[in-house]
Amino acid sequence: MNPTLDLGIAVSTDRTILTVSGELDMDTAPHLTDAADALDLPGHTLALELSAVTFMDSSGLNVLLALRHRVGLAGGSLELIGLCEQPLHLLDLTGTRDLFTLRAES
């Protein structure tokens, strides 16, 4: 069984919501990177709706950290919305929870 990642994008004038579902791991993280690279983010908020992410490993976390850096350099902000227990636990284990703006829902 190959893990899958599904992505959806909604754009407004100052906010982009990227909906992510599935597993965010070594095999699928590059798809999120590619999708985010295609976005024009200067001064925008990038909100990642992650409530349907069932698993995230260090590769997924690395993508989130890279996105946080990229969006910050562009004068925007990154929000993580709806993290489930396992991805949230990964942020806690790695001491990275405080680096992100977490929201329960969009």
Backbone torsions as a table, in degrees:
resi	resn	phi	psi	omega
1	MET	NA	125.8	178.1
2	ASN	-93.5	130.3	176.8
3	PRO	-64.9	147.9	179.8
4	THR	-125.1	158.6	176.7
5	LEU	-137.0	126.6	177.4
6	ASP	-110.3	140.1	-177.4
7	LEU	-127.8	144.5	174.1
8	GLY	-139.3	146.9	-176.1
9	ILE	-128.1	134.6	172.4
10	ALA	-129.8	126.5	-174.8
11	VAL	-120.0	133.7	170.4
12	SER	-123.0	-172.3	-174.7
13	THR	-65.2	-33.6	-177.2
14	ASP	-127.5	6.7	-176.1
15	ARG	-146.6	136.3	174.3
16	THR	-120.7	127.2	177.5
17	ILE	-108.1	120.7	177.7
18	LEU	-109.0	111.6	-179.3
19	THR	-90.0	127.0	-175.9
20	VAL	-121.3	132.2	175.6
21	SER	-140.6	146.8	-178.9
22	GLY	113.8	-147.3	-178.9
23	GLU	-106.6	130.1	179.0
24	LEU	-106.8	93.3	-173.4
25	ASP	-139.2	-167.7	-176.5
26	MET	-56.0	-36.5	-177.6
27	ASP	-78.7	-31.9	-172.3
28	THR	-105.9	-19.9	-177.6
29	ALA	-55.2	-38.1	178.4
30	PRO	-59.5	-27.2	178.1
31	HIS	-67.8	-38.9	176.5
32	LEU	-67.0	-41.8	177.2
33	THR	-59.0	-47.0	-180.0
34	ASP	-60.8	-43.4	-179.6
35	ALA	-64.6	-42.3	-179.8
36	ALA	-69.6	-35.3	179.0
37	ASP	-62.9	-27.1	-178.9
38	ALA	-80.3	-7.7	-176.6
39	LEU	-89.4	144.7	173.9
40	ASP	-94.3	110.2	-168.8
41	LEU	-114.6	0.9	-175.8
42	PRO	-53.9	123.2	177.4
43	GLY	71.5	5.5	-176.7
44	HIS	-98.0	162.0	168.0
45	THR	-95.1	127.4	171.7
46	LEU	-101.6	116.0	179.0
47	ALA	-106.5	122.0	176.1
48	LEU	-99.6	112.9	176.9
49	GLU	-85.2	105.9	-171.1
50	LEU	-113.2	14.2	-175.3
51	SER	-63.4	-21.3	179.8
52	ALA	-101.5	12.3	174.3
53	VAL	-83.7	115.6	-174.8
54	THR	-89.4	-19.6	-178.5
55	PHE	-154.5	139.7	174.3
56	MET	-140.5	132.3	176.5
57	ASP	-110.6	-169.1	-176.6
58	SER	-63.3	-28.2	176.8
59	SER	-66.3	-41.4	176.6
60	GLY	-64.9	-42.9	177.6
61	LEU	-61.5	-40.5	178.8
62	ASN	-60.5	-39.9	177.3
63	VAL	-63.4	-43.4	179.1
64	LEU	-62.1	-41.7	178.4
65	LEU	-65.3	-40.9	178.4
66	ALA	-65.5	-40.6	177.4
67	LEU	-64.0	-42.3	177.4
68	ARG	-56.8	-45.0	179.6
69	HIS	-64.6	-47.9	-178.6
70	ARG	-61.4	-47.1	-178.8
71	VAL	-64.9	-39.9	177.9
72	GLY	-62.4	-42.0	178.0
73	LEU	-63.6	-28.8	-179.9
74	ALA	-86.6	4.6	178.5
75	GLY	81.1	17.8	-179.8
76	GLY	-111.1	-165.2	178.6
77	SER	-139.8	157.6	179.5
78	LEU	-117.5	132.0	175.3
79	GLU	-121.4	137.7	173.8
80	LEU	-107.7	122.8	-173.8
81	ILE	-113.6	131.7	169.1
82	GLY	71.1	31.8	-179.7
83	LEU	-59.2	132.4	175.4
84	CYS	-79.3	176.5	-173.7
85	GLU	-58.5	-48.6	-174.5
86	GLN	-65.8	-49.6	177.4
87	PRO	-62.1	-36.5	178.6
88	LEU	-65.8	-39.1	177.3
89	HIS	-62.8	-38.6	177.6
90	LEU	-61.9	-42.8	177.1
91	LEU	-61.3	-40.3	178.8
92	ASP	-66.2	-45.0	-179.6
93	LEU	-61.0	-34.8	-176.3
94	THR	-93.8	-2.0	179.4
95	GLY	69.9	25.2	-176.4
96	THR	-106.0	-1.5	-176.8
97	ARG	-55.2	-43.3	-176.2
98	ASP	-71.1	-10.7	177.5
99	LEU	-77.6	-15.5	-173.7
100	PHE	-115.6	150.9	169.5
101	THR	-88.5	115.9	-177.5
102	LEU	-105.4	135.9	175.4
103	ARG	-129.8	145.8	-178.6
104	ALA	-71.7	-36.7	-179.4
105	GLU	-154.1	164.5	-177.5
106	SER	-83.2	NA	NA
